[in-house]
Amino acid sequence: MSISVVYWSGTGNTQAMAEAVAEGIREAGADAAVMEVSEADAGVLSGEESFALGCPSMGAEQLEESEMEPFVAELEPLVSGKKILLFGSYGWGDGEWMRDWAQRMKEAGAVLVREEGIIANEAPDEETLEECRAAGKELAENR
């Protein structure tokens, strides 16, 4: 069974993080299905025990509004008991969007692999990509 890594990326930074998460999942011996949020189905994703979601900070530190926010809103009532990894990049602010997103998922009953998600300021550096790989591996090993 494959672990989905669903993301939205405007500049490629969050996509690079998604690919690193998938590398970690594969290193742990599981299959990873990396897809843009426009290709994802919340109903299908809710059938998985664990998955990863990535989105950069947009506007006033919020999720991307046209695709990712509606997807997360649809998924939110279906995440109770699911193991989820959240990740994304930002260009300004201090990561409030990720703390808010993590809190939202915890309140919906999700079990987060990283309590406050993984964030990168602009393009992820090698240390951040390694953290993404490690978290992907943990996601696969603890399902």
Solvent accessible surface area in square Angstrom, and as a share of the most:
residue,aa,sasa,rsa
1,M,150,0.67
2,S,42,0.27
3,I,2,0.01
4,S,5,0.03
5,V,0,0.00
6,V,0,0.00
7,Y,12,0.04
8,W,50,0.18
9,S,30,0.19
10,G,55,0.53
11,T,117,0.68
12,G,29,0.28
13,N,27,0.14
14,T,0,0.00
15,Q,69,0.31
16,A,35,0.27
17,M,0,0.00
18,A,0,0.00
19,E,81,0.36
20,A,2,0.02
21,V,0,0.00
22,A,0,0.00
23,E,75,0.33
24,G,0,0.00
25,I,0,0.00
26,R,124,0.45
27,E,111,0.50
28,A,33,0.26
29,G,72,0.69
30,A,11,0.08
31,D,94,0.48
32,A,14,0.11
33,A,34,0.26
34,V,54,0.31
35,M,43,0.19
36,E,85,0.38
37,V,7,0.04
38,S,79,0.51
39,E,123,0.55
40,A,19,0.15
41,D,80,0.41
42,A,3,0.02
43,G,46,0.44
44,V,106,0.61
45,L,5,0.03
46,S,25,0.16
47,G,54,0.52
48,E,19,0.08
49,E,106,0.48
50,S,2,0.01
51,F,0,0.00
52,A,0,0.00
53,L,0,0.00
54,G,0,0.00
55,C,0,0.00
56,P,14,0.09
57,S,5,0.03
58,M,64,0.29
59,G,49,0.47
60,A,89,0.69
61,E,25,0.11
62,Q,70,0.31
63,L,13,0.06
64,E,11,0.05
65,E,118,0.53
66,S,87,0.56
67,E,65,0.29
68,M,0,0.00
69,E,54,0.24
70,P,67,0.42
71,F,15,0.06
72,V,0,0.00
73,A,49,0.38
74,E,108,0.49
75,L,0,0.00
76,E,45,0.20
77,P,104,0.66
78,L,73,0.36
79,V,0,0.00
80,S,77,0.50
81,G,56,0.54
82,K,36,0.15
83,K,67,0.29
84,I,0,0.00
85,L,0,0.00
86,L,2,0.01
87,F,0,0.00
88,G,0,0.00
89,S,5,0.03
90,Y,34,0.13
91,G,32,0.31
92,W,132,0.46
93,G,52,0.50
94,D,91,0.47
95,G,1,0.01
96,E,82,0.37
97,W,4,0.01
98,M,1,0.01
99,R,94,0.34
100,D,80,0.41
101,W,4,0.02
102,A,2,0.02
103,Q,88,0.39
104,R,59,0.22
105,M,0,0.00
106,K,71,0.30
107,E,132,0.59
108,A,28,0.21
109,G,30,0.29
110,A,9,0.07
111,V,82,0.47
112,L,16,0.08
113,V,26,0.15
114,R,58,0.21
115,E,105,0.47
116,E,108,0.48
117,G,14,0.13
118,I,3,0.02
119,I,61,0.31
120,A,5,0.04
121,N,90,0.46
122,E,95,0.43
123,A,65,0.51
124,P,19,0.12
125,D,86,0.45
126,E,110,0.49
127,E,142,0.64
128,T,19,0.11
129,L,33,0.16
130,E,91,0.41
131,E,73,0.33
132,C,0,0.00
133,R,35,0.13
134,A,44,0.34
135,A,0,0.00
136,G,0,0.00
137,K,79,0.33
138,E,60,0.27
139,L,0,0.00
140,A,10,0.08
141,E,106,0.48
142,N,78,0.40
143,R,109,0.40
